[in-house]
Amino acid sequence: MKKLNELMQEINLLTTKIETEYPELYLYLDETPLVICDTEEKAICLKDLEKYLDTLKGQLEHHIETHKNQSNASS
């Protein structure tokens, strides 16, 4: 399992990439539900950050796949 700093850095890099290269997708990141931790102490859970990172990656992959044909059509 990755450490907290590694996960946070990877999430930061991915969101920065989405913001700069796919601004149309970045608008929807605020709509992505994220519960940092679902425990009594409400601490940041590594498992939840990993799920969030996977969600970001999945959203980006889906966006690229579904918009690939649109960018080819406009070329």
Buried (B, 14 or more C-beta within 10 A) or exposed (E): EEEEEEBBEBBEEBBEEBEEEBEEBBEEBEEEEEEEBEEEEEEEBBEBBBEBBEBBEEBBEEBEEEEEEEEEEEE
